[in-house]
Amino acid sequence: MKDRFNLYKFASPATFYPLAGALIPYFAAVSVVFGLAGLYLGMLVAPTDFQQGEGYRIIFIHVPASWMSMFIYLVMAFWAAIGLAFNTRLSGMMAQALAPTGALMAFLSLWTGALWGKPMWGAWWVWDARLTSELILLFLYIGYMALTAAIDDPRRSDKAGGLLLLVGVVNVPIIYFSVKWWNTLHQGSSINMGKSSMAETMLWGMLLMAMCFWMYSIAVALMRVRTIMLERERHTDWVKAELSGEGK
Amino acid sequence: MKSRHKKLALIGGALAIIGIIAALVLNALNSNIALYISPTDVAAGKAPQGQLFRIGGLVKEGSLTREADGVTMRFIVTDTDKDLTVNYKGILPDLFKEGKGVVAQGKLTETGTFAATEVLAKHDENYMPPEAAKAVGDAANRAADKKAAAANAPAATEKPKAGY
């Protein structure tokens, strides 16, 4: 059994902690590279839009942030399901580590959306299905963080939070398809089934920025999960060894 | 069946049930979730009487007229089937254009026109440089001309645009 590579090995905090630590610089570096390339393409290379002029360029923040806000929620719900089904310690920690980044992305999405909406639509905010469901997503993130913070016992806190995550996951397809299902002020998706209604350089700029946001999210989530591990496992030998400097 | 598989199935089942409940609720609320109704809905009498509501559609080409004071205007909102005349006094958003999407909030008047208190522009999901937009427009015009010539019709038929 010893020669076989075992994925479950990394489900243990003691082995995942150093792995996460080793991976963080790579994700951070890749995020910076993608970010610089994306900003260069988006701000300097991509052409002016035919109807929105230069104002459309907020799309290079807005869309990646919105995508990540939905994607991070799905990942958290995935960890919640794993945690509830298999009782793994790491799952709850991963979900909790991702939550603040997800909330940040949802907030960025709403904020940049408002900044974009005022000059283009003529309103900071309307209660249309897309905007409202994204606001609910932000509330779900905040609710999850409040709920897990309110329960001291980590196991129970993970379970309660996990249930909230799983119930809230119905909101993600609602956000995504809202512009298809209902009349909204928000325009439809520019990328559908591999087809895009954007000029190529604009699309590439957006995809690069999305990669940048993705890698950033992984890097900060890993940093946060390491802190949570130390906090939760502070009574174990490996944490004591780690903190006394022997773990290295 | 191991207990963890049972749990996984339980989670899956619960998710499916929540999904179905959400679908039913959203379906029941359908008309309340929609931000606006179309001129066809208004013509069919679906508009609330004496209450604020929103209409949406395209601003009909060549329908925008301004009064002498410069801030009172009148335009027609169309869903390419039915039309609705809108009166509005105020500042229009920059992206407000004939042939483009619009969402207006207001009330129906006794004469059957729509008195708007707020007008928002609804742009589409296409992003391209002006040259590309012009090329697309020219191509569409050529195609329309061809079609009109083939049908021997006096005017090019207006194609309904998606995503207003």
Interface residues (C-beta under 8 A of the other chain):
Chain A: P47 T48 D49 F50 Q51 Q52 Y56 I59 A81 L84 A85 F86 N87 P119 M120 W121 G122 A123 V126 W127 D128 A129 L166 V167 V169 V170 I174 W181 W182 N183 T184 L185 Q187 G188 S189 S190 S197 M198 A199 M202
Chain B: R4 H5 K7 L8 I11 A14 L15 I18 G19 A22 L26 N30 I33 A34 L35 Y36 I37 S38 G56 L92 P93 D94 L95 F96 K97 K100 V103 E118 V119 L120 A121 K122 H123 D124 E125 N126 Y127 M128 P129 P130 A132 A133 K134 G163
